[in-house]
Amino acid sequence: MDIIVCIKRVPDLAEAGLEIAADGRGLRTEDLDFDINEWDDYAVEAAVRLKEQHGGVVTAITVGDEDAEEVLRRALAMGADQAILLDDAAFAGADPFAIATALHACIRSLPFDVVLCGAVTSDGASGQVGGMLAALLDVPQVALATGLEVDGGRARVRHEVEGGLEREVEVALPCLITAQSGLNQPRYVSIRGIRKVADVAIAARSAGDLGLAATAVGEAGSRVRLEGLLLPPAGKRAEILEGSLDAAVATLVERLRERGGL
Ligand SMILES: Cc1cc2nc3c(=O)[nH]c(=O)nc-3n(C[C@H](O)[C@H](O)[C@H](O)COP(=O)(O)OP(=O)(O)OC[C@H]3O[C@@H](n4cnc5c(N)ncnc54)[C@H](O)[C@@H]3O)c2cc1C
């Protein structure tokens, strides 16, 4: 079975004080730690488990610069067999559609039965790349997978639907699945494990290598234009409700009524 997993290197924003970069169009990331996007960790684990059950080849792909190699090495340490870095100045300023365009151009030249993506990223958080990629590849997609089994050319997927519900669907391969938290418990990656794959060659591809014009990717190939980022003004109107829990709840209900929320 040929399995492809799309992964992204993201800054750890959980504990960081966010600052907007000087150009007003991104975050200052100089002092931040980076790692694989959490949902992509579930996707890599699912890919490696499918290989362990059915045999085959797992290929990890990222669109990023040379620093993004570290998440590819992490995927290799988890059990991926090969890794591809889509790296080109022309990819800069991409919206989700332009990222999906680059991924599609790479994946269409590879054999694949299952493509795995994360459901969402912890930075961009659009949750759009997987769906767009499935549409470009013209394969069925199941989003927000919390369970996955492949058998006889079909994937049985448990996935989240609206209202906090889950259901099980079956799709024919090839298909694209986006991984939700709860799909699995990703295996631990030790420093020794990363060292073991330090010499594995990572294939690099430019837009030209993928047969893409520079105008089809990056900012030029994007459907969304980012005008700028703004931090919300400091919360002057925040009110801490004091007193016992009952008193605080009573005040909260009163405030909501006053503002038309109830
Ligand atoms: C107009 C615009 C301009 C932007 N300009 C920049 C910029 O200059 N620099 C910058 O760093 N960011 C920029 N971004 C943000 C960046 O391009 C987004 O992170 C990207 O579009 C992916 O969207 P997302 O993170 O919301 O992914 P989601 O749709 O939330 O991701 C879902 C899944 O898609 C896959 N995926 C997502 N991104 C990648 C990737 N890069 N490689 C492989 N797989 C991936 C992963 O499996 C991921 O879990 C810009 C965004 C917009 C809208």
The ligand as a MOL file (V3000), in Angstrom:
LIG
                    3D

  0  0  0     0  0            999 V3000
M  V30 BEGIN CTAB
M  V30 COUNTS 53 58 0 0 0
M  V30 BEGIN ATOM
M  V30 1 C -3.2710 35.0750 2.0420 0
M  V30 2 C -2.3910 34.2750 2.9360 0
M  V30 3 C -1.0300 34.5550 2.9490 0
M  V30 4 C -0.1810 33.8070 3.7770 0
M  V30 5 N 1.1350 34.0880 3.7860 0
M  V30 6 C 1.9790 33.3410 4.5330 0
M  V30 7 C 3.3770 33.5850 4.5630 0
M  V30 8 O 3.8620 34.4860 3.8940 0
M  V30 9 N 4.1750 32.7890 5.3310 0
M  V30 10 C 3.6270 31.7820 6.0710 0
M  V30 11 O 4.3850 31.0660 6.7560 0
M  V30 12 N 2.3140 31.5220 6.0880 0
M  V30 13 C 1.4800 32.2800 5.3430 0
M  V30 14 N 0.1350 32.0270 5.3580 0
M  V30 15 C -0.3550 30.9260 6.1260 0
M  V30 16 C -0.0190 29.6150 5.4320 0
M  V30 17 O 0.0820 29.7160 4.0990 0
M  V30 18 C -1.0330 28.6150 5.8340 0
M  V30 19 O -0.4880 28.0580 6.9650 0
M  V30 20 C -1.3020 27.5690 4.7560 0
M  V30 21 O -2.1310 28.1600 3.8220 0
M  V30 22 C -1.9230 26.3000 5.3020 0
M  V30 23 O -3.1170 26.6470 5.9190 0
M  V30 24 P -3.4090 26.1540 7.3710 0
M  V30 25 O -2.1770 26.2700 8.1870 0
M  V30 26 O -4.6270 26.8530 7.8200 0
M  V30 27 O -3.6340 24.6030 7.1110 0
M  V30 28 P -4.8980 23.6680 7.4160 0
M  V30 29 O -5.8110 23.6870 6.2610 0
M  V30 30 O -5.4430 23.9420 8.7600 0
M  V30 31 O -4.0640 22.3090 7.4370 0
M  V30 32 C -4.6640 21.0330 7.3280 0
M  V30 33 C -3.6060 20.0310 6.9590 0
M  V30 34 O -3.0630 20.3230 5.6790 0
M  V30 35 C -1.6910 19.9140 5.6420 0
M  V30 36 N -0.8240 21.0810 5.4620 0
M  V30 37 C -1.0690 22.3630 5.7710 0
M  V30 38 N -0.0130 23.1250 5.4660 0
M  V30 39 C 0.9240 22.3030 4.9550 0
M  V30 40 C 2.2630 22.4610 4.4810 0
M  V30 41 N 2.8530 23.6590 4.4640 0
M  V30 42 N 2.9310 21.3830 4.0250 0
M  V30 43 C 2.3600 20.1500 4.0220 0
M  V30 44 N 1.1090 19.9280 4.4810 0
M  V30 45 C 0.4100 20.9920 4.9390 0
M  V30 46 C -1.4070 19.2690 6.9870 0
M  V30 47 O -1.6790 17.8930 6.9140 0
M  V30 48 C -2.4040 19.9690 7.8940 0
M  V30 49 O -2.6790 19.2740 9.0720 0
M  V30 50 C -0.7180 32.7880 4.5840 0
M  V30 51 C -2.0960 32.5250 4.5900 0
M  V30 52 C -2.9300 33.2790 3.7780 0
M  V30 53 C -4.4170 32.9900 3.8040 0
M  V30 END ATOM
M  V30 BEGIN BOND
M  V30 1 1 1 2
M  V30 2 1 2 3
M  V30 3 2 2 52
M  V30 4 2 3 4
M  V30 5 1 4 5
M  V30 6 1 4 50
M  V30 7 2 5 6
M  V30 8 1 6 7
M  V30 9 1 6 13
M  V30 10 2 7 8
M  V30 11 1 7 9
M  V30 12 1 9 10
M  V30 13 2 10 11
M  V30 14 1 10 12
M  V30 15 2 12 13
M  V30 16 1 13 14
M  V30 17 1 14 15
M  V30 18 1 14 50
M  V30 19 1 15 16
M  V30 20 1 16 17
M  V30 21 1 16 18
M  V30 22 1 18 19
M  V30 23 1 18 20
M  V30 24 1 20 21
M  V30 25 1 20 22
M  V30 26 1 22 23
M  V30 27 1 23 24
M  V30 28 2 24 25
M  V30 29 1 24 26
M  V30 30 1 24 27
M  V30 31 1 27 28
M  V30 32 2 28 29
M  V30 33 1 28 30
M  V30 34 1 28 31
M  V30 35 1 31 32
M  V30 36 1 32 33
M  V30 37 1 33 34
M  V30 38 1 33 48
M  V30 39 1 34 35
M  V30 40 1 35 36
M  V30 41 1 35 46
M  V30 42 1 36 37
M  V30 43 1 36 45
M  V30 44 2 37 38
M  V30 45 1 38 39
M  V30 46 1 39 40
M  V30 47 2 39 45
M  V30 48 1 40 41
M  V30 49 2 40 42
M  V30 50 1 42 43
M  V30 51 2 43 44
M  V30 52 1 44 45
M  V30 53 1 46 47
M  V30 54 1 46 48
M  V30 55 1 48 49
M  V30 56 2 50 51
M  V30 57 1 51 52
M  V30 58 1 52 53
M  V30 END BOND
M  V30 END CTAB
M  END
